Amino acid sequence: PPPPLSPPEPQQPLPPFPPLPPPSPLSPRGCAYDPTPQLESHTRLYFTLIQMLADSVVPNSLYIHPPVETGAGPLPSLEVFPGLRVPTYDEDESLDVASSLANQAFDGYVQSSLFHPLQDSQLGWRPPAAPRPLGPWWPADAAELSASGGGGGGVGRGVNGTETEMSAAAADAIDAEDRSIDADVSALMRRLSNGMLPTPLYDYEKVMGGPHPLLTDAALAHMAFGGIGAHLPRRARAVADSVAGPCAVGKVPRRAAFELDMGWMCPLTVRPSFERYGAVVFFDAVQRPLAIWWHHGRQLVRPGEPLWAHAKWAWRSSLMSGVTLKDHLTVVHLVLGNALVTAAREQLSAAHPLRRLLKPFTYRTVAVNRGARNLLCQELSLLHRTVALDAAGLHAAFNASIAAAHEKVDLLSETLIDADEPPLDAGSARTPFAADHLAFRAVVHRFVQVFQRRLLMMISMMMTTISVEF
């Protein structure tokens, strides 16, 4: 099981949310930041490192060797957080003492505030200039939502915070310029990553169309039910929170059937001038967004309203940062994967059938988690610089994530799928996560059954040989 948590610190009352800062002036191209000449030293260093380490090696099953006898007793380990440690020795890598010391020196260098201070840039932000049609991922009867502003709205945010109407020609010109900026940024990323930029798994532009497909309501619904948030939808709460507070949900829209709640991030403190994380998106029975409770603004925002595009942006930002930090890094890597590989290598001999069965699923887990501890979990690490959290907010986020992992860690159990919560299998409206879960379980079952048959055959042959020799 995961290691015990240290006693939780007493919760301090949340300070009032600061007012939203005025928007920064937009450049003629609609963006206040040109990433090409202004990359700070930490980002340039990582891109240089990526280019240095790039090779054409594609690991396959031949790289996975039989388990190595590690001896009785605990593996050497390092503390990530109080009560949570990760092993440092990985039988799947050949890391000598000199390389280990070099890695430690590099970790200290990249996290040094002297050499690489944490620098935040003031960025201009503008909602899409023109309404966007819903993509074909939605049912045909979603047109009513599009008519109510579901595509993002044609209201822009002026530099003084007022609403400004744009002509169709002006909106088209800005959209064309934004496409050019997007192309420039994509080309820059491909160049800096030495061609290692992965191909997107889902082509939103091809499927949904329009110059800003990721900003549409259809994309928001796809992220929640078929994308990075597909494991998180739950049945919508019936009423608003009864206890008032800065992180309470004050309103729930009528006809809400599902919700995806990122409100756990609301208490996390952020660096100066950043907006707090946290938002809850509500969907109807056919998975169309009805409204978003925006925690920082403490209001319910509906499609077509002036702040709808901003509320969607707040929810998307919370989803991307929250799933990365909590679900992926903490729960999957540092809790589940770490517990599995530690238990297998400390408690099972190298010849144990169960350890051999688990070996492909724990290959290089120790090395990956050790790297995550050094490069993602510390202050001034890559993750800290990528998100808006300050040091206290980062620590609070990890504590909340570990606590959540202890409450329910088996995301693919029969209990979860068959229970009333979450509604992953809602009749004919089965979500991609529910469908893929069933297919994945079938693959795992076949894999284990084949392993069992071969193991029993091997034991039977050994017993036959022993009987003949006897």
Solvent accessible surface area in square Angstrom, and as a share of the most:
residue,aa,sasa,rsa
1,P,157,0.99
2,P,35,0.22
3,P,43,0.27
4,P,106,0.67
5,L,70,0.35
6,S,49,0.31
7,P,119,0.75
8,P,125,0.79
9,E,139,0.62
10,P,110,0.69
11,Q,168,0.74
12,Q,132,0.59
13,P,120,0.75
14,L,57,0.28
15,P,72,0.45
16,P,114,0.72
17,F,26,0.11
18,P,75,0.47
19,P,121,0.76
20,L,82,0.41
21,P,70,0.44
22,P,116,0.73
23,P,53,0.33
24,S,26,0.17
25,P,103,0.65
26,L,54,0.27
27,S,41,0.26
28,P,145,0.91
29,R,103,0.37
30,G,16,0.15
31,C,44,0.26
32,A,39,0.30
33,Y,57,0.22
34,D,75,0.39
35,P,26,0.16
36,T,76,0.44
37,P,99,0.62
38,Q,105,0.47
39,L,27,0.14
40,E,51,0.23
41,S,39,0.25
42,H,4,0.02
43,T,40,0.23
44,R,129,0.47
45,L,41,0.20
46,Y,28,0.10
47,F,28,0.12
48,T,69,0.40
49,L,43,0.21
50,I,62,0.32
51,Q,75,0.33
52,M,141,0.63
53,L,123,0.61
54,A,30,0.23
55,D,104,0.54
56,S,107,0.69
57,V,83,0.47
58,V,122,0.70
59,P,86,0.54
60,N,84,0.43
61,S,86,0.56
62,L,148,0.73
63,Y,93,0.35
64,I,48,0.25
65,H,125,0.56
66,P,83,0.52
67,P,16,0.10
68,V,69,0.39
69,E,110,0.49
70,T,37,0.22
71,G,40,0.39
72,A,111,0.86
73,G,38,0.36
74,P,117,0.74
75,L,14,0.07
76,P,81,0.51
77,S,35,0.23
78,L,73,0.36
79,E,84,0.37
80,V,14,0.08
81,F,15,0.06
82,P,79,0.50
83,G,33,0.32
84,L,3,0.02
85,R,118,0.43
86,V,0,0.00
87,P,4,0.02
88,T,36,0.21
89,Y,99,0.38
90,D,2,0.01
91,E,23,0.10
92,D,26,0.14
93,E,41,0.19
94,S,119,0.77
95,L,66,0.33
96,D,87,0.45
97,V,115,0.66
98,A,73,0.56
99,S,43,0.28
100,S,35,0.22
101,L,107,0.53
102,A,59,0.45
103,N,69,0.35
104,Q,112,0.50
105,A,69,0.54
106,F,58,0.24
107,D,20,0.10
108,G,48,0.46
109,Y,88,0.34
110,V,1,0.00
111,Q,34,0.15
112,S,24,0.16
113,S,72,0.46
114,L,148,0.73
115,F,119,0.49
116,H,8,0.03
117,P,57,0.36
118,L,45,0.22
119,Q,115,0.51
120,D,70,0.36
121,S,66,0.43
122,Q,132,0.59
123,L,100,0.50
124,G,14,0.14
125,W,88,0.31
126,R,34,0.13
127,P,8,0.05
128,P,6,0.04
129,A,4,0.03
130,A,17,0.13
131,P,85,0.54
132,R,21,0.08
133,P,87,0.55
134,L,32,0.16
135,G,6,0.05
136,P,103,0.65
137,W,75,0.26
138,W,15,0.05
139,P,59,0.37
140,A,104,0.80
141,D,91,0.47
142,A,2,0.02
143,A,68,0.53
144,E,114,0.51
145,L,23,0.11
146,S,38,0.24
147,A,93,0.72
148,S,58,0.37
149,G,14,0.13
150,G,0,0.00
151,G,1,0.01
152,G,8,0.08
153,G,16,0.16
154,G,25,0.24
155,V,46,0.26
156,G,2,0.02
157,R,70,0.26
158,G,14,0.14
159,V,92,0.53
160,N,113,0.58
161,G,25,0.25
162,T,69,0.40
163,E,97,0.43
164,T,55,0.32
165,E,143,0.64
166,M,56,0.25
167,S,69,0.45
168,A,80,0.62
169,A,77,0.60
170,A,43,0.34
171,A,4,0.03
172,D,89,0.46
173,A,63,0.49
174,I,46,0.24
175,D,11,0.05
176,A,62,0.48
177,E,66,0.30
178,D,15,0.08
179,R,105,0.38
180,S,47,0.30
181,I,29,0.14
182,D,74,0.39
183,A,59,0.45
184,D,76,0.40
185,V,55,0.32
186,S,45,0.29
187,A,47,0.37
188,L,13,0.07
189,M,68,0.30
190,R,123,0.45
191,R,146,0.53
192,L,24,0.12
193,S,8,0.05
194,N,80,0.41
195,G,62,0.59
196,M,104,0.47
197,L,74,0.37
198,P,105,0.66
199,T,115,0.67
200,P,106,0.66
201,L,189,0.94
202,Y,66,0.25
203,D,71,0.37
204,Y,34,0.13
205,E,84,0.38
206,K,170,0.72
207,V,54,0.31
208,M,12,0.05
209,G,28,0.27
210,G,27,0.26
211,P,28,0.18
212,H,24,0.11
213,P,15,0.09
214,L,84,0.42
215,L,42,0.21
216,T,2,0.01
217,D,0,0.00
218,A,0,0.00
219,A,0,0.00
220,L,0,0.00
221,A,0,0.00
222,H,12,0.05
223,M,20,0.09
224,A,0,0.00
225,F,2,0.01
226,G,23,0.22
227,G,28,0.27
228,I,64,0.32
229,G,0,0.00
230,A,9,0.07
231,H,30,0.13
232,L,36,0.18
233,P,4,0.03
234,R,75,0.27
235,R,121,0.44
236,A,20,0.15
237,R,60,0.22
238,A,97,0.75
239,V,114,0.65
240,A,32,0.25
241,D,61,0.32
242,S,116,0.75
243,V,117,0.67
244,A,99,0.76
245,G,40,0.39
246,P,35,0.22
247,C,36,0.21
248,A,20,0.15
249,V,4,0.02
250,G,40,0.39
251,K,123,0.52
252,V,32,0.18
253,P,5,0.03
254,R,213,0.78
255,R,175,0.64
256,A,26,0.20
257,A,28,0.21
258,F,10,0.04
259,E,14,0.06
260,L,1,0.00
261,D,59,0.31
262,M,2,0.01
263,G,13,0.13
264,W,61,0.21
265,M,1,0.01
266,C,0,0.00
267,P,57,0.36
268,L,6,0.03
269,T,45,0.26
270,V,26,0.15
271,R,22,0.08
272,P,121,0.76
273,S,77,0.50
274,F,72,0.30
275,E,27,0.12
276,R,18,0.07
277,Y,22,0.08
278,G,1,0.01
279,A,0,0.00
280,V,0,0.00
281,V,0,0.00
282,F,0,0.00
283,F,0,0.00
284,D,6,0.03
285,A,71,0.55
286,V,62,0.36
287,Q,23,0.10
288,R,24,0.09
289,P,0,0.00
290,L,20,0.10
291,A,0,0.00
292,I,0,0.00
293,W,17,0.06
294,W,4,0.01
295,H,2,0.01
296,H,13,0.06
297,G,26,0.25
298,R,113,0.41
299,Q,70,0.31
300,L,21,0.11
301,V,1,0.01
302,R,102,0.37
303,P,20,0.12
304,G,44,0.42
305,E,72,0.32
306,P,69,0.43
307,L,43,0.21
308,W,1,0.00
309,A,8,0.06
310,H,33,0.15
311,A,0,0.00
312,K,1,0.00
313,W,81,0.29
314,A,7,0.06
315,W,0,0.00
316,R,27,0.10
317,S,37,0.24
318,S,0,0.00
319,L,0,0.00
320,M,101,0.45
321,S,18,0.12
322,G,0,0.00
323,V,10,0.06
324,T,58,0.34
325,L,2,0.01
326,K,39,0.16
327,D,22,0.11
328,H,98,0.44
329,L,7,0.03
330,T,0,0.00
331,V,12,0.07
332,V,72,0.41
333,H,43,0.19
334,L,0,0.00
335,V,2,0.01
336,L,60,0.30
337,G,20,0.19
338,N,6,0.03
339,A,24,0.19
340,L,72,0.36
341,V,0,0.00
342,T,32,0.19
343,A,50,0.38
344,A,6,0.05
345,R,7,0.03
346,E,39,0.17
347,Q,138,0.61
348,L,39,0.19
349,S,54,0.35
350,A,15,0.12
351,A,80,0.62
352,H,72,0.32
353,P,47,0.29
354,L,83,0.41
355,R,6,0.02
356,R,116,0.42
357,L,26,0.13
358,L,33,0.16
359,K,10,0.04
360,P,60,0.38
361,F,116,0.48
362,T,6,0.03
363,Y,57,0.22
364,R,92,0.34
365,T,21,0.12
366,V,1,0.00
367,A,9,0.07
368,V,69,0.40
369,N,1,0.00
370,R,34,0.12
371,G,26,0.25
372,A,7,0.06
373,R,50,0.18
374,N,24,0.12
375,L,48,0.24
376,L,51,0.25
377,C,3,0.02
378,Q,52,0.23
379,E,82,0.37
380,L,37,0.18
381,S,1,0.01
382,L,66,0.33
383,L,13,0.06
384,H,8,0.03
385,R,38,0.14
386,T,102,0.59
387,V,10,0.06
388,A,9,0.07
389,L,1,0.01
390,D,39,0.20
391,A,33,0.26
392,A,67,0.52
393,G,0,0.00
394,L,1,0.00
395,H,79,0.35
396,A,43,0.34
397,A,0,0.00
398,F,1,0.00
399,N,76,0.39
400,A,41,0.32
401,S,0,0.00
402,I,4,0.02
403,A,40,0.31
404,A,28,0.22
405,A,1,0.01
406,H,77,0.34
407,E,148,0.66
408,K,109,0.46
409,V,48,0.28
410,D,77,0.40
411,L,54,0.27
412,L,61,0.30
413,S,24,0.15
414,E,92,0.41
415,T,107,0.62
416,L,8,0.04
417,I,22,0.11
418,D,110,0.57
419,A,47,0.36
420,D,118,0.61
421,E,78,0.35
422,P,3,0.02
423,P,11,0.07
424,L,3,0.02
425,D,60,0.31
426,A,32,0.25
427,G,59,0.57
428,S,126,0.81
429,A,41,0.32
430,R,110,0.40
431,T,5,0.03
432,P,58,0.36
433,F,47,0.20
434,A,2,0.02
435,A,42,0.33
436,D,94,0.49
437,H,6,0.03
438,L,74,0.37
439,A,61,0.48
440,F,108,0.45
441,R,57,0.21
442,A,41,0.32
443,V,79,0.45
444,V,48,0.28
445,H,90,0.40
446,R,139,0.51
447,F,87,0.36
448,V,46,0.26
449,Q,91,0.40
450,V,55,0.32
451,F,55,0.23
452,Q,97,0.43
453,R,136,0.50
454,R,171,0.63
455,L,37,0.18
456,L,115,0.57
457,M,120,0.54
458,M,101,0.45
459,I,77,0.39
460,S,65,0.42
461,M,132,0.59
462,M,108,0.48
463,M,112,0.50
464,T,80,0.47
465,T,71,0.41
466,I,97,0.49
467,S,75,0.48
468,V,119,0.68
469,E,138,0.62
470,F,213,0.89
